[in-house]
């Protein structure tokens, strides 16, 4: 018997195929493939071990045009049974006809999907080497909206699926989802009902009739019972095999037509009761298949935890763990309505959620959860949600129940995940997908999108990420939006943060503090290096010129009165990748911003004068290097002399290293040099004027010394 896992949260779909893929996956590499399917959602995850490729598919996008465009492809009548009739009675009759296969309606639809090669997911699976009839290890549907489940109908009709992980609420009474559930059941036990004797028989308890107009309660096995409006109906289930766990009942009906059409739905309360509306309703019971180990546990204890279900691909492959049962949070909610997809929060908030881990790396996917569902995950897991890769929730939408900071579902949720990479399945015709607000919340990650609204004429295509057994994450695709490195100054001032461009200088008469950030939780490690203005001339400075030991740990730097230069910041993310940025120049003084070039000249026009050649000698056993000393005195007006030094291995002082030791500091020592090598040393004086601006003199004569 095939296994059907029915979960109550967001999920990943895993497909496993015997044989090698045409899209070759290196041994033990994990490939995460975000499939371009318009405004739908589908992700294929592959893992290869010992020549066998396992595959994970998260949802299936929309159904293909072969089925939708019945005039063009000759499947007249098929598409009609994917859509819900405007009339509630017709809808109820159609659901019954699909379940009962009246006049072969279900067989027609299934045959159409069995021949469909037009959906984006089916085309990608073919490209991945999964031919029609191949075996798939896992198929997971996060929730039943058409942009997630539509393409799975063709998958269920064309592939032998070992395990299904399904959205747990059976109350979504659309024709598309009803057909999909029936296809899933066909793979499990051909010809059996979703509520056959093995999985349980649904019973209905209705109060005595009072003479009011009765309405039908359509049951999963095709039978019906009548109840009057306002009566409290109790449901129960019996004859459940120990390999199955009953979860909940779902009730749904349709009211209104056209723009007023509404799909009304709820789950029964804790006592499995609901109030009968003035409409025919459809009831579905949700079960979950248990593993043999859990079957024994439930047989002994009578209960089993629905949280923490997990599975692994292969022997050493990625592990997928189900997160909290988000939909159980809504069991007591009564008839939530969806009007022409304008209010789908209730369905979205019951999406399945999974977190994948492999080689020290992690990925989280949460379907279309909105703020309420995401808040449940925050409450249950907190910092445990932190992941390197984030499959952006709800196609990057600013969700309609998200509130002021509800971008991409929940700003607070993004802060907990704190991703380095964000993957977004977005359609180019949707201006809300990956909009400016969403990008702002995701700014600390590299954002990859299948298509952009601003570039809707061009389909960007599938996105592939590779996780190696050593934990390295790579991609041949370029991010749609690169991560942001923030830099702020206190007291407040707009300050540039560049890769290595020439910078202007900000003059300030106050001590200032610079704070760098890239991330919400501190996973990105930050260090800094202060460089004087005269030193910041080599474009390689801050990247290749600095050694690891040159960097100071920390993201905050306070600039004192002796500083005249720039601050370099180095960011090392959780994946081990390093980025270097430098601040705009800062000089302690007064006045407006100075955009001039470096003012340090070999010939000074100030009255500071030329320094005398310094006294230089080797360190002699105190470390390989040298120490230098200059004369120390004050000007006649009492101003204190400052000292600036430079040394090089070239007589012409090319590529010299420079250091300002500060006011009244007339000695300078350098360690870590090459023993016996000759170095050339110079010093120059400076004084600070009334505006605390450094006034440099000329460089002294050159003194050479051998490092010892």
Secondary structure, DSSP 8 states (H G I E B T S, - for coil): --EEEEESSB---EEEESS--SS---TT-EEEEE---TTS--EEEEEEETTEEEEEEE---S--HHHH-HHHHT-TTTGGGTS--SSHHHHHHHHHHHHHTGGGHHHHHHHHHHT---SHHHHHHHHTT--TT-EEEEEE-S---HHHHTTHHHHHHHSEEEEEEEES-TT---HHHHHHHHHHHHHHSTT--TT-TTT-EEEEE-----SS-EEEEE-TTS-EEEEETT-EEEEEEE---TTEEEEEEEEEEEE--GGG-EEEEEE--TTSEEE--SS-EEEEEEEEE--HHHHHHHHHHS----S--EEESTTTS-EEEE---GGGGGTT---EEEETTS--HHHHTT-B-EEEEETTEEEEE-TT--HHHHHHHHHHHGGGG--SEEE-GGGG-B-TT--TT-BTT-HHHHHHH--SEEEE---TT-TTTT-HHHHHHTTTSEEEES--GGGTTS----EEEEE-TT--EE-SS--SB----EEEEES-----EESS----EEEESS-EEEEEE-SSSS-SEEEEEEEETTTTT-TTTTTTSS-GGG-EE-SEEEE-TT-EEEEEEEEE-TTS-EEEEEE-EEEES-SS-B-------SS--SSS------EEEE-SSSSSEEEEE----B-TT--B-EEEEEEESSTT-TT-EEEEEEET--EEEEES--TT-EEEEEEEEEEE-TT--EEE------EEEE--
